[in-house]
Amino acid sequence: RSMVIDDSIVIRKMVVIALEGEDYLIHTATNAKDGMEGIDKINPNLIILDMMLPDKNGIEVLKKIKSSRKTPVIMLSGKDAPQLVESAKEVGVDDFLPKPFRDEELVDKVRHLLS
């Protein structure tokens, strides 16, 4: 089971399409609040998290996730902001994927983190 937290319907659909051939069960959320509730409910084995959410900064969400679980997190970012990437690394992000990304890039990262 995986959780995708991204406010963009296009990105959520891209992730679902990229991973549906891999037999992953994918849950989605459009904001931090719903995402955290979903994580608590389904206990995913992977989280794909957007850097910029409408209700919270992705770094704050990442901190909350990493403070209570060891679940791997791939962070997505539309802005190639080096300081945000550094912040995410300091908090313990497992991998990083700049938007737009190719399906194969995402699938490779997911496979690597779940192997």
C-alpha angles and dihedrals in degrees: 000000000000134000122214116196111188132128092216114092088200093057093044090052092046091054093047092048093045093051102035091085089055095062095245119150104226127201120188138203131184099210143025096259095054090040094056091046089050092049091052091048102045102025094216124210090220135026125201108197132187117226094222117046125172095241103030144013111262090232090061090050090048090052090052092049094046093046092064109024145030095226112141113248127203111197122211121204133182090189116067092215110160093202091055091049089051092048090051091050092050091052091050109262110174098212141353133220123186117216128274096046134172118247091238091056091054094044091050092051092047093048091048094050094045097044 
